[in-house]
Amino acid sequence: MNIKNKTSFDIERFNEMVSAYASQSYPMEMPEVTSYEDFALRYPPVDKQGLMAVSDKLISANKLRNCYVISTSGTTSRPLVLASRIFRDITENSYPYQIRGFMAEHVFCENDTVVNLLTAGCLGYNYEGMCRLLEPIGSTVLPVGRPDVMNNMPYLLETMVRFNANVLVGSPTGIIQIAQAAENLNIDLLITKIVFVGEAFHPSKRDFIQRLWPRAEFYSLYGATEFGFAAVNTPSMIEHHHLIISNWFFIEQASSGELLVTDLKSPVIPIIRYRIGDIGEIFQTGGDEFYLKVGSRAAEEFSLGGHRISLKLVERALIASGLSTEMYQLNLSIVEGGKDCLTVILDIEDSKICTSLAMHLEKYLLSISRLREAVTRGVSVIEYRGREQFIYSPRGKLNRLLDNRNKVPGVQKH
């Protein structure tokens, strides 16, 4: 793999990390290195399957003890089991202490009242980590979790008003749910900060938010289940350019744009040159700061309702419904109310798309749990079109997936 760009490689910190692994009798070779070139030679890139093998080996060696056990969801592949103990032995030189200072400098302040809408539990750590991060900053925290789990939305919104909530932290989907409820119930929230994670906050959704809350500014946190938060974008930065926390994360950009992440905070499961599945571009400013512009996913999947959904799952559902998948296209857009719209375009005449066919297709597509959840929550809708609506590339290629949610023109009516 050819590396086009990278952040600064801290050899000393990396060697301290692998030395610590050796002192804990980890059942794998992790040699110290003398240079970046030596590092790249000794440590080949690792994909998700490779990281699963490392995880399985450490679980068998009884190394996942005295820690938080966390996991990816396992919807599109076998779950990847990970672990965290970053909040032990906190010092001024530790990641929790420094990330708190980083977030206090760039995102949060003690006068904020923050509504934490990240998913609680479910073998995840972002919700817990966010609460632990906010408390020492001094912010007032409303630990809500996913808003659709609460069965009393009027009370939740009234509580937010009562405590002058001004910051929403969560996925774009969860934030949109709060916005829709506030609009429907005619409750005035004084939101000034939108801090989102997990997926892009598409322009049409931003338009909906800013129509409702004109003072709201957008902050983006980049990260993953595997390594936590690694970069942030604020209104004072170039749009989509995330400032990397380069003291703790070493990121490489391959010539293809694929990103490799090395987690330098000594995670229980070593993350070394991990192919996270994102496409991006690294930029360096005049100083020592590095920025990451995140692009699409390397894998064939898309975000909907706060989740990633594999095209393979959609294809299997269409086959199960009795339709050919030799030619089909998925078109993602935004409709009224900031909802995601998944338009399934099939190789049949548009005039044959009728209510009975739509109901038949929906039965199979909603067997995909994440898609069903997004529709049930009211944050996504599905539409169907015929071959007349296929959109071809300038070279005549029919791309399986088109994501038009980044287009700024007005929201479609649904």
N, C-alpha and C positions, 0 to 999 in steps of 0.2 A: 504493500500500500504506500503510495507516494504522499508525503505530507507537504502541504502547500504553506501552511501557516500554523502558529502555535503561540500560546502565552509563555511567560517566563517560567522555566523549569527550575524549581528549587531542589537542587541535588541533596543538600543537607537535610531538609525536611523529609524528602522521600526515603533517604537512607535511615533516618531515625525511625520512620514508620516500619520499614521492612525488618529492621533490627528488633523492634518491639514484637512483631509477629514471630520472629525466630525465638525470642525469649519465652514466648507462650507455647512453644513446641507445635507450631502450625504444621500440619502434615503435607507441606509442599515447599518446593524450592523458591525462595524469593531473594535473590542475591542483591547486594548493594551495587551501586553503579558509580562510574567515574565521570560521566558526561551524558548529555542528551542522546548522543549517538550510541553510546553503550546501553543506555536505557531502551532505546528503540530496538536494538539488536537482541537484548535479553528478554524483552517482554513483548511478544507479538500481540496484536489486537485481539480482544475477546468479545464474542457476541453473547447474546442472551443464553444460548444453550451452554456455552462455555462457562458462564457465570453460574448457571444452575448446577453444573458439575462441581464447581468450587464450593457452592453452598451445601450440596449433598455431602461432600467429603467432610466439611467442617461440622455438619450436624452429626454425622456418624462418629466423628472424633470428640463429640460432646463439648464443642467450643461455643455453642449458642446458649450460654448460661449467664445469669445475672445481667439481663439486658431486656430491652423491648424487642419482641419478635414481630416483624412486619412482613408483608408479602404483597406482591402484585396481585391483581384480581383473578388472573387465570381464565379470563373469558375467551381469549383467542389462542392461548397456549397454556401449557402446564404452569402453575403459579411458581414464581421465583421467590423463595424465602430469604429474607434478609434480617438484619438485626441492628439495633442502635443502643449505645450507652453514652451518648455525647454529653449528657448532663451530669456525669460523674466527674469528680475532681476538677471543678471549674476554677480556673486561674485567669489572670490577665492575659496570658498567652494562649488560652484555649479558644476553640471555635465558638462555643456558646457566648462567651464574654465578648468576643470581637464581632460576631454577627449581630449581637444586640446593639453595639455601638454603630455598626454599619447601618442597620435599619433605623436607628434613632437619628442618624445624620441625614438619611435619604428619604425615609418614608413616614415613620410614626413619630408622635411627640406625646408628652405626658398630658396634654390638654385634650387629646383625642378620646372619643368614646367609640370603641371598635366593636362591630358586630362580626363575630367569627362564624362564617357560613360554610367553612370547610367540612368535609365529611368526617364525623366522629367515629372512632372505632373501625370496624371492618378490616382489622389487621393493617391499618394505616397509621401514620404518625404525624401528618401535616397539621391536623387539628390540634393535637396535644402540643406539638412543637410551637405552633403559633401562639397558643395561650401562654406557654412558658416564656416565650420571647417577649410578649407584650407586658407581662406583669412587672418585671424589673425596669422596663422603660417608664412605667408609671401610668400607662394608659388605663382608662376604665374599659373593662372587657365584658361584653355580653356573649357568653359561650353558647351560641344557638345550635350550631351544626347545620345540616341540610334543612332548609326551610320547609320542604314538603313533608318532613317527618313530624313537625309540630302540628297538632290538630286544632290550634286556636290562633289563626293568623291575625285576627283583629287585636287580640291581647298582645301578641308579639310586637305588632306595629305600634300599639299604644305604649308599650314598655320602651321601645326605641325613642318615641317622642319624649317620654317622661325623663329619660336620661340623656337627652340631647345627642343622640347617636349621629355621628357625622362621617364615619368610615365604615364601608362594607368590604370585608375580605372573603373571597371565595372564588368559585369558578364563575365564568360569565353566565352560565345557566342559573346558578343559585341567585346571583345578583339580579338577573332579569326577573326571576320569580318574585323577589321582594318588590321590585319596581312595578310589576304588573299588579300585585296585591295592593300596593300603596295607591296606584292610580284607580283601581276598581273600587276601593273603599274610601277614596277621597281623603287620604291621610297625608299630611304635609310633613315630609322628612327633610331635614336640612343637611343633606349629604354633600360633602365637599371632596371626599376621596373615595375612589373606587380602586381597590387593590385586588388584582385578579391573577389566578394561577391556572395551569392545566391546559389551556387552549387559547387561541386568539380571540380578542374582543373585536368582532368585525365592525366596520364603520357604521353599518345600518343600525346595529345594536347600540353603538355609542350615540348615534343620533337620537334614539329612543330615550336613552338615559339622560342626555343633556337637555332634551325637551322637558323632561320631568324635573330634573335637578340641574339647573343651568350653571351652578357653581362647581359642579363635580369635575375633578381632574382624575386622570387615569394613571395608575402605577401597575407595572407588570413584573411579576416574579417568575423567573425561569428556573426550573428544576425538574426533578423526577423522583419517583418512589425510591429508586436505587440509591440516590445520594442527597436528597433534600434540595434546599434552595441554593443556587449557585450564582445567580446574577439578577440584577434589577434594572428596570427602566423607569425613569421618572419624567414628569412634564418638562423638566429643565434639560433633558437629554434629547438627542436626535431620536425621532420616532423609530421604534423597533430595535434600537441599539441598546443592549443590556450591558451594564457595567459588571464585569466578572469579579467575583470575590477570589482574586487570583492568589491570595495567600494560602487558600485552602483547596483550590481546584486548578488542576493543570488540564487545559483543553487543547486538543490538536484538531486541525482542519485538513482533511484529506483533499487531494486534487479534485475528487468528485463532489466535495462539499460535505461529505459525511463527517460527523463529529465523534471524537474519541475523548472520553472523560476519565481522568485519574483523580480519585478522591484522596486528598492528603490529610484528612482529619482522622486517620486510622480507624475506619469503620470495621465492625466485627467481621463482615465479609469483605475481603479486599476488592476494591474497584480500581483496577489498573488497566488503562487503555481500553476502556469499555465502549463498545459501539452502541451508543444509546439509541440510535435509530433516527436521529434528527439530522437535517441538512442545515448548514449555517455558514457564516463567514465571520472571521475574526479580524478586528481592527485594533491598532495601537495608536494612542494619542501621543502627543509630544512627550509626555511623562512616562510613568510606569503603569498607566492604566490601560486595560484591555477591554474592548467591547465585543459583544457577540450579537450579530444579527441572525435571528433564527428564521429558517425557512420552513419547508415542508417536511413531512416524515419520509424517511427512506423506505419504509414498508408501505404496502398497499392498504391503507386504512384511513379513516377520516374521523373527525371529532363531531359529536352530535349529543346534545343534552348533557355535556360535561363528561362524556365517555369517548373512548376510541373504539371504533367498530371496524372490523375487518371486512374488506370487499369479498373475501371468500365466504363469509357467513351469509352475506346478501345473495351471492351467487348460488349457494346451496339452497337457500330458501326459494329462489326463483325456479330452480330445477325441481325441487319438491312440489312446486305448484303446477308443474307440467309444462313450463315454458322453456324454450331454448335460450341458452345464455351465450350463444355464438356472437350475437350482437346485442348489447344493451349499454346503457349509459346512466350514470347517477349524476344529477345536477343539484348542487347545494346552493341555497339562496336564503335571503331573509324576507319574511312576510310581516304583515302588520302585527304590532305588539312585540317586535323583536324576536319572533319565533324563527327557529331554523325550519326550512322547508326542504325535504328530501324529495326531489322529483325523479321517479323511476321511468326512464324512457325505454320502451320495448320495441322489438322488431315486428310490430304488427301495425295495421292501419290505425291512424288516430281515431277514426270514426267507430272503431270496434272497442274503444275504451269506454265501457259502460259501468253503471253502478254495481252490477252483479260481478263483473270481472274484478273491479276494484276491491270489493268485499272479499272475493276469493284470494286475491294476492295479499291483502292485508292479513288474512288469517295466517299465512306462512311467514310473512315478513315480521309480524309481531311475535313470532316464536323466538326471535332474537331478543333476549331479555333486556339488553341495554336500549335497543330501539323501542321496545314496548314501554319501557320505563319513561323514556323521553316524551313519547306521545301521551302516556297516561298523566304525566306531570303537567301537560299543557304547554310545554316549551318547544315542541316540535310537531310538525304535521307531515303527512306523506301525500304526494300527488302522483298521478300516472299520465303518461303521454305516449303517443305512437311514434313510428319511425320518422314522420315528417319533422319532428322536433330534434332529431339528432344534430349535434353541433360538431363539425369536423375541423381539425387543425388546418392551417394554411397548406400543409403538405398532404392533406387528405386523410390524416389519421383520426380514427374514432377513439378518443381517450375514454377510458372506463369512468373516470371521475373528473368532474368539473366543479370547482369551488368558487362560486361567484359572490361569496359573502364579503370579500374584501373590496368589492366595487362600491364606490361612494354614492352613485345615483340613488334617488328616492326609494323608499321601501315599497315593495309590491303590496297590493291589496290581496287579501285572501278571503 
